[in-house]
């Protein structure tokens, strides 16, 4: 429609309507494969409990009657939906969160001492190692000199006698 208001034309347009597939000219959905069945096409199967099944082709009807599972047959819509086929353009992939590294102290060393050790140069480390080795050596020598001082008492030269003999038992016969 158009209307004129003082030389200006105004056009009115309506938005396009979205139509559901089921209501569009009797369009049905295949009970097995999920395909569209257009009017005057396909087969209708009514089970004993009065449930209605519609099939686009005899292939779908045959597989249904063989009790095949449509979730396991690769070309069916149910299979494709389950295995996320053909929907990559609609849904963006989820981003995985990156793990953030944290540093913390361990038993015997807090974070400051760990950072200080990491920042040390090789020369400082080797000097510290040498100092520790010399200190350990001096301590070991001191221990050895202390051990050597108390000498053992001289061993007597008397003949050895067992406890049994000392008691006067039947030692000698």
ABEGO torsion letter per residue (X at the ends): XBBBBGGBBBBBBBBBBBBBAAABGGBBBBAAAGBBBBBGBEBBBBBAAGBBBBBABAAAAAAAAAGBBAAABAABAAAAAAAGBGAAAABBBBBBBBBBBBBBBBBGBBAAAAAAAAABBAAAAAAAAAAAAAAAAAAAAAAAAAAAABBBBBBBABBBBBAAAAAGBAAAX
